[in-house]
């Protein structure tokens, strides 16, 4: 397996992202060291992470329930059947390792220089972010022997849970290193123009790392063999704090080919206004969370989906005469007047920031930790849960300049209306007492269902991969698959060949490149339908 450092550096990064003029490949030999400085590599690596985040999200748009096929289009293949191969999703593996190599380069170049602690810590945090995402799709991965170039061309694989433990250590140590560096006048600050994520604000970096650590610990704590390890560590996260705003990367995206926000390019149009997703629309399952079938949520649905509530929708795998055609001219996820104007929702405009992590996810992670008793709370996660719903609303109502268009009072009004319009749903009204006819009678179980269902809604079409991770980990939102249920009860494809009870895959396969180049180490006998990620114990 070869690891490639392929940093496309924006030449003007050191004087401001918005003045980018050209790109430079700093390493054309995959096994030789780059000559670029760590100060140049780090910001572009962060931009690379944002692009890869979109790749992960779009890769799971069909498997996670967000996209469906449309009438009059063929050739969907495994997209409908879930008969994925070792040639499916390969970009996730290679791009993540390339990106992690960039961060390792920064760490290695900085060495033990204490004055560069901010730069080194950021690289450690982002490398942990990259490897965590890799574990979440592949389980066991090369880690301790990865990224070593010619020193380990066929690296051994580490157990997924061991990787997670080391990522907790890495984020913990990075937070401590930043805190120590903040007390030293010798520490070199990160210029706002050299940090496309937090503009050099190291307190925000600590809170992001801590929120990532919380995500890791929650996934581990649910595994019986890891509960004793993870549970005591939750207390160490409380003093640092968690994300208080959306973590958005924006290097100065422009409406130009190769320089615009990748999410907008995937969900709306190209720089020349050529629409994306001509062979996709939203699912009936997804639309049901907004149009009154599951929940009534006009405020969010109207800014996410074009022509809401009459957005053309289909069930994945339905190729019958009843399958719908896609929206003409535009896409199901662009709500602007035309491609020369900006919008709200998920496809705001070509200059919008790229999501690394939403504040809504931070809130829902805190809510789950509090509900389960990992973190002390006087309300079992109620405030954090409702903050997550409001944070989702706030993100959707940010404009293409990443500026909020709604006030805190607006968000509170939305929440109150949302609760009133869904008065009998415990997935909206967190403390609603169970009735005898409710399928979920457990007080804790109802809270967890509500948290994960709302997290799924908040992440949909933004970070589809993490929404799918949480479904696999918890089995929420509720899916009912018995052959007679309407398409709003399941996001499984009608053409699924999966042997799982829900007819949905449990993981993806390692890329064929691993079997070709690292055959003695890559795990064998991996199944799309029976092999699970270590945290999938439901």
C-alpha positions in Angstrom: 0.0 0.0 0.0 1.5 3.3 -1.0 0.8 6.5 0.9 0.9 9.7 -1.1 1.5 13.2 0.2 -0.4 15.1 -2.5 -0.9 18.6 -1.0 -2.3 21.1 -3.4 -1.1 24.3 -1.8 -2.8 27.6 -2.4 0.1 29.9 -3.1 -1.4 32.9 -1.5 -2.4 31.1 1.7 0.0 33.0 3.9 -1.5 36.3 2.9 -5.1 35.4 2.8 -7.2 32.6 1.4 -9.5 34.9 -0.6 -6.6 35.9 -2.8 -5.7 32.4 -4.0 -4.5 32.4 -7.6 -2.8 29.1 -8.4 -2.2 25.7 -7.1 1.0 23.7 -6.6 1.6 20.0 -6.2 4.3 19.9 -3.6 5.1 16.2 -4.0 5.1 14.2 -7.2 7.0 11.3 -5.8 4.8 9.3 -3.4 7.8 7.9 -1.4 9.9 11.0 -1.1 9.6 13.8 1.4 8.1 17.1 0.3 10.0 20.3 0.4 7.0 22.4 1.4 7.0 24.0 4.8 4.7 22.8 7.6 3.2 26.3 7.7 2.0 25.9 4.1 1.0 22.3 4.3 -1.3 22.6 7.4 -4.0 25.0 6.1 -4.3 23.2 2.8 -4.5 19.9 4.6 -7.5 21.4 6.5 -9.1 22.4 3.2 -8.4 18.9 2.0 -10.2 17.5 5.0 -13.3 19.6 4.1 -13.2 18.2 0.6 -12.9 14.7 1.9 -15.8 15.3 4.3 -18.0 16.0 1.3 -16.7 12.8 -0.4 -17.7 10.8 2.6 -21.1 12.4 2.9 -21.9 12.1 -0.8 -20.7 8.4 -0.8 -23.3 7.6 1.8 -26.1 9.7 0.3 -27.8 6.6 -1.1 -26.9 4.0 1.6 -27.9 6.4 4.4 -31.4 7.1 3.1 -31.0 10.6 1.7 -30.9 10.0 -2.1 -33.1 7.9 -4.4 -33.0 7.0 -8.0 -35.3 8.7 -10.6 -37.4 7.5 -13.5 -35.8 7.3 -17.0 -32.3 6.7 -15.7 -30.5 3.3 -15.7 -27.1 2.0 -14.7 -27.5 2.5 -10.9 -26.1 -1.1 -10.3 -24.9 -1.6 -6.7 -26.4 1.8 -5.7 -29.8 0.0 -5.7 -28.8 -3.6 -4.8 -26.1 -2.8 -2.2 -23.9 -5.5 -3.9 -20.9 -3.3 -3.4 -17.4 -4.6 -4.3 -13.8 -3.9 -3.4 -13.9 -1.3 -6.1 -16.7 0.7 -4.4 -15.9 3.7 -2.2 -12.2 3.4 -2.9 -11.7 7.2 -2.8 -12.5 7.2 0.9 -9.5 5.1 1.8 -6.9 6.7 -0.4 -7.9 10.3 0.2 -8.0 9.8 4.0 -4.5 8.3 4.1 -3.2 11.0 1.8 -4.7 13.7 4.1 -3.4 12.0 7.3 0.0 11.9 5.7 -0.2 15.7 5.3 -0.9 16.1 9.0 1.9 13.7 9.9 4.3 15.7 7.8 3.4 18.8 9.8 4.0 17.0 13.1 7.3 15.6 11.9 8.5 18.9 10.5 7.7 20.7 13.8 9.3 18.1 15.9 9.8 19.0 19.5 9.8 22.8 18.9 7.6 24.0 21.7 7.1 27.4 20.0 5.2 25.5 17.3 2.8 23.7 19.7 -0.3 25.3 18.2 0.6 24.0 14.7 1.6 20.6 16.0 -1.6 20.2 18.1 -3.9 21.2 15.2 -2.2 18.6 13.1 -2.6 15.9 15.8 -6.3 16.8 16.2 -7.0 16.7 12.5 -5.1 13.4 12.0 -7.2 11.9 14.8 -10.3 13.2 13.0 -9.2 11.5 9.8 -8.4 8.1 11.3 -11.6 8.1 13.4 -13.6 8.5 10.2 -11.6 5.7 8.6 -12.3 3.3 11.5 -16.0 4.2 11.3 -16.2 2.7 7.8 -13.5 0.0 7.7 -13.1 -1.1 11.4 -9.5 -2.5 11.7 -7.1 -0.3 9.7 -3.4 0.3 9.3 -2.5 2.9 12.0 0.6 2.4 14.2 2.6 1.3 11.1 0.8 3.5 8.6 2.1 6.7 6.9 5.8 5.5 7.1 6.5 5.5 3.4 9.2 3.1 2.3 9.8 2.1 5.9 6.5 0.2 5.9 5.0 -0.3 2.5 2.8 -3.2 3.8 1.7 -2.0 7.2 0.0 -4.2 9.7 -3.6 -3.6 10.8 -4.5 -2.3 14.2 -7.7 -3.3 16.0 -10.3 -0.6 15.6 -10.8 -0.2 19.4 -7.1 0.2 19.9 -7.0 2.9 17.3 -9.9 4.7 19.0 -8.0 4.5 22.3 -5.0 6.1 20.8 -7.1 8.8 19.2 -8.5 9.6 22.6 -4.9 9.9 23.9 -3.9 12.1 20.9 -6.8 14.5 21.3 -6.3 14.7 25.1 -2.6 15.4 24.7 -3.2 18.0 22.0 -5.7 19.9 24.2 -3.1 19.8 27.1 -0.4 21.0 24.7 -2.5 23.9 23.6 -3.3 24.9 27.1 0.4 24.8 28.1 1.4 26.8 25.0 -1.2 29.5 25.8 0.7 30.3 28.9 4.0 30.9 27.0 4.8 34.1 25.3 7.2 32.2 23.0 4.5 30.3 21.3 4.0 31.2 17.7 0.4 32.2 17.1 -1.6 30.8 14.1 -2.6 33.7 11.9 -6.3 33.9 11.1 -5.5 33.8 7.4 -3.5 30.6 7.9 -6.4 28.7 9.6 -9.4 28.1 7.4 -11.3 26.4 10.2 -11.0 28.5 13.4 -9.0 31.5 12.3 -6.3 30.9 14.8 -8.6 30.7 17.8 -7.0 28.0 19.9 -9.8 27.9 22.5 -12.1 26.8 19.6 -9.5 24.2 18.6 -9.6 22.8 22.1 -13.4 22.6 22.1 -13.4 20.9 18.8 -10.9 18.4 19.9 -12.9 17.8 23.1 -16.1 17.3 21.1 -14.3 14.8 18.9 -13.1 13.1 22.0 -16.7 13.0 23.3 -17.8 11.3 20.1 -15.1 8.7 20.4 -15.9 8.0 24.0 -19.7 7.6 23.4 -19.1 5.1 20.7 -16.7 3.1 22.9 -18.8 3.3 26.1 -21.6 1.3 24.4 -19.3 -1.6 23.8 -19.4 -3.9 26.9 -15.7 -4.7 26.8 -14.8 -1.0 26.6 -17.3 0.5 29.1 -14.9 0.4 32.0 -12.3 2.1 29.9 -14.4 4.9 28.5 -16.8 5.8 31.3 -14.3 7.4 33.7 -12.9 9.5 30.9 -16.1 11.5 30.3 -15.4 13.5 33.4 -12.2 14.8 31.9 -14.1 16.4 29.0 -16.3 18.7 31.1 -13.8 21.4 32.0 -12.7 22.1 28.4 -16.1 22.7 26.9 -17.5 21.6 23.6 -18.3 23.2 20.2 -20.4 26.3 20.6 -20.8 27.0 16.9 -20.6 25.1 13.6 -17.1 24.1 12.6 -16.9 25.4 9.1 -13.9 25.5 6.7 -13.7 28.4 4.3 -10.4 29.2 2.6 -12.2 31.8 0.5 -14.4 29.7 -1.8 -15.3 31.3 -5.1 -17.7 30.5 -7.9 -14.9 29.2 -10.1 -14.0 25.7 -11.2 -11.9 24.0 -8.6 -12.3 26.8 -6.1 -15.9 26.6 -4.9 -17.5 24.8 -1.9 -17.6 21.1 -2.7 -21.0 20.6 -1.0 -22.6 23.2 -3.2 -21.0 21.6 -6.2 -22.5 18.2 -5.2 -26.0 19.3 -4.3 -26.7 22.3 -6.6 -24.5 23.2 -9.6 -21.1 23.7 -11.0 -19.3 27.0 -11.4 -20.9 27.4 -14.8 -24.4 26.7 -13.4 -24.6 23.1 -14.7 -26.8 21.4 -12.3 -25.7 18.4 -10.2 -27.6 15.2 -9.3 -29.5 14.9 -12.6 -30.2 11.2 -11.7 -31.2 11.7 -8.0 -33.9 13.1 -5.9 -34.7 12.9 -2.2 -36.3 9.9 -0.6 -39.9 9.5 0.6 -38.3 8.4 3.9 -36.3 11.6 4.3 -39.1 13.9 3.2 -41.4 12.3 5.8 -39.3 13.9 8.6 -40.6 17.3 7.5 -43.9 17.0 5.5 -46.2 15.7 8.3 -45.9 12.0 7.7 -43.5 11.5 10.5 -43.0 15.0 11.8 -44.4 18.4 10.8 -41.3 20.7 10.2 -42.1 23.3 7.6 -39.4 25.7 8.8 -36.5 23.3 8.1 -38.1 21.4 5.2 -38.8 24.5 3.2 -35.2 25.7 3.1 -33.8 22.2 2.5 -36.0 20.9 -0.3 -37.0 22.6 -3.5 -40.8 22.9 -4.0 -41.4 21.6 -0.5 -43.7 19.9 0.5 -44.3 18.7 -3.0 -40.6 17.9 -3.7 -40.5 14.9 -6.1 -39.4 11.9 -4.0 -38.9 8.2 -4.5 -38.0 5.1 -2.6 -34.5 3.9 -3.5 -34.7 0.9 -5.8 -38.2 1.7 -7.1 -37.8 1.6 -10.9 -41.5 1.1 -11.5 -43.7 3.4 -13.6 -44.5 5.2 -10.4 -40.9 6.4 -10.0 -40.6 10.2 -10.2 -38.5 12.3 -12.5 -36.0 14.7 -11.0 -36.8 18.4 -10.6 -36.3 20.2 -13.9 -33.5 22.8 -14.2 -32.5 22.6 -10.5 -32.0 20.0 -7.8 -34.1 18.7 -4.9 -31.6 20.4 -2.5 -31.3 23.9 -3.9 -34.0 26.4 -2.9 -32.7 29.6 -4.5 -34.4 31.5 -7.2 -31.8 30.4 -9.7 -28.1 29.3 -9.7 -27.0 33.0 -9.9 -28.6 33.6 -6.5 -27.8 32.2 -3.1 -30.1 30.3 -0.8 -30.5 28.9 2.7 -30.6 25.3 3.7 -27.9 22.8 2.8 -26.9 24.1 -0.7 -26.6 27.8 0.1 -24.1 29.0 -2.5 -20.6 28.3 -4.0 -18.9 30.4 -1.3 -20.5 28.7 1.8 -18.3 27.2 4.5 -17.8 23.4 4.4 -18.9 21.6 7.5 -16.4 19.6 9.6 -18.7 19.3 12.5 -22.1 20.9 13.4 -22.9 22.5 16.7 -26.0 20.4 16.6 -23.9 17.2 16.7 -22.0 18.6 19.7 -25.3 19.3 21.5 -26.7 15.8 20.7 -23.5 14.1 21.9 -23.8 16.0 25.2 -27.4 15.1 25.4 -26.6 11.4 25.0 -23.8 11.5 27.5 -26.0 13.2 30.0 -29.0 10.9 29.4 -26.8 7.8 29.9 -25.2 9.3 33.0 -21.7 9.6 31.6 -21.8 13.4 32.3 -23.6 14.9 35.2 -26.8 16.8 34.3 -29.8 17.9 36.2 -32.2 17.4 33.3 -31.0 14.1 31.8 -30.0 15.9 28.6 -33.2 17.9 27.9 -31.5 21.3 27.5 -28.7 19.9 25.3 -31.3 18.0 23.2 -33.4 21.1 22.6 -30.2 23.1 21.9 -29.4 20.6 19.2 -32.7 21.1 17.5 -32.2 24.9 17.6 -28.6 24.6 16.4 -29.8 22.6 13.4 -32.4 25.3 12.6 -29.7 28.0 13.0 -27.3 26.3 10.6 -29.9 25.9 7.9 -30.7 29.5 8.2 -27.1 30.7 7.9 -26.6 32.3 4.5 -23.9 31.6 1.9 -21.6 33.9 3.8 -22.0 31.7 6.9 -23.8 34.5 8.7 -26.9 33.8 10.8 -30.1 35.2 9.5 -32.1 34.2 12.6 -31.8 35.3 16.2 -31.8 33.2 19.4 -35.4 34.3 19.9 -36.3 33.0 16.4 -34.7 29.6 17.2 -36.7 29.4 20.5 -39.9 30.2 18.6 -39.1 27.5 16.1 -38.5 25.0 18.8 -41.8 25.8 20.6 -43.7 25.6 17.4 -42.0 22.3 16.4 -42.9 20.8 19.8 -46.5 22.0 19.5 -46.9 20.7 15.9 -45.6 17.3 17.0 -47.2 17.1 20.4 -47.6 13.4 20.5 -44.0 12.5 19.4 -41.4 11.7 22.0 -38.8 12.2 19.3 -39.6 15.9 19.5 -41.0 16.3 23.0 -38.1 14.8 25.0 -39.9 14.2 28.3 -43.2 12.9 26.9 -44.5 10.1 29.1 -45.1 6.7 27.3 -48.6 5.5 26.5 -49.5 1.9 26.5 -49.6 1.7 22.7 -46.1 3.2 22.2 -43.6 0.8 20.6 -40.8 2.3 22.8 -41.8 2.1 26.5 -38.3 2.6 28.0 -37.7 6.1 29.5 -34.0 6.0 28.6 -34.7 4.3 25.4 -37.1 7.0 24.3 -34.5 9.7 25.1 -31.8 7.9 23.1 -34.2 7.4 20.2 -35.1 11.1 20.2 -31.5 12.2 20.4 -30.3 10.0 17.5 -33.4 10.6 15.4 -32.9 14.4 15.7 -29.2 14.0 15.1 -29.9 12.0 11.9 -32.2 14.8 10.8 -29.6 17.5 11.6 -26.8 15.7 9.7 -28.9 14.7 6.7 -27.5 15.9 3.4 -24.6 17.5 5.3 -22.7 14.6 6.9 -24.5 11.6 5.7 -21.7 9.3 6.7 -22.0 10.2 10.4 -25.8 10.0 10.2 -25.4 6.4 8.9 -22.8 5.6 11.6 -25.3 6.5 14.3 -28.0 4.5 12.7 -25.7 1.4 12.7 -24.6 2.1 16.2 -28.1 2.6 17.7 -30.7 1.3 15.2 -32.3 4.8 15.3 -34.2 6.3 13.5 -36.7 3.4 13.6 -36.8 1.4 10.5 -39.6 -1.1 9.8 -39.0 -3.6 7.0 -41.5 -6.4 6.6 -42.3 -6.1 2.9 -45.7 -4.4 3.4 -44.7 -1.1 4.9 -44.7 2.2 3.0 -41.4 3.7 1.9 -41.6 6.2 4.7 -40.9 3.4 7.2 -37.5 2.4 5.8 -34.7 3.8 3.8 -33.6 0.3 2.6 -33.6 -0.1 -1.2 -36.5 -2.0 -2.7 -33.8 -3.8 -4.7 -31.6 -4.6 -1.7 -29.8 -8.0 -1.7 -28.6 -7.4 1.9 -29.3 -10.3 4.2 -29.6 -8.2 7.3 -33.0 -7.9 9.0 -33.3 -4.2 7.9 -31.9 -5.0 4.4 -29.2 -2.4 4.9 -25.4 -2.9 4.8 -23.4 -3.1 8.0 -20.1 -1.8 6.5 -18.2 -1.4 3.2 -15.3 -3.5 1.9 -11.6 -2.8 2.0 -10.4 -1.4 -1.4 -9.0 -3.9 -3.9 -5.7 -2.0 -3.8 -5.2 -3.4 -0.3 -5.7 -7.0 -1.4 -3.3 -6.4 -4.3 -0.5 -4.6 -2.4 -0.9 -5.6 1.2 -2.5 -9.1 1.0 -0.7 -10.5 4.1 -2.3 -7.9 6.4 -5.6 -6.8 5.1 -8.5 -8.7 6.8 -10.2 -11.4 4.7 -13.7 -12.8 4.7 -15.3 -9.4 5.2 -19.0 -9.2 4.5 -21.1 -6.2 3.6 -24.0 -7.7 5.6 -22.5 -9.6 8.6 -19.2 -7.9 9.4 -19.7 -4.9 11.7 -17.8 -1.9 13.0 -16.7 -2.5 16.6 -19.2 -0.1 18.1 -22.1 -1.7 16.3 -23.4 -4.0 19.0 -27.2 -3.3 18.8 
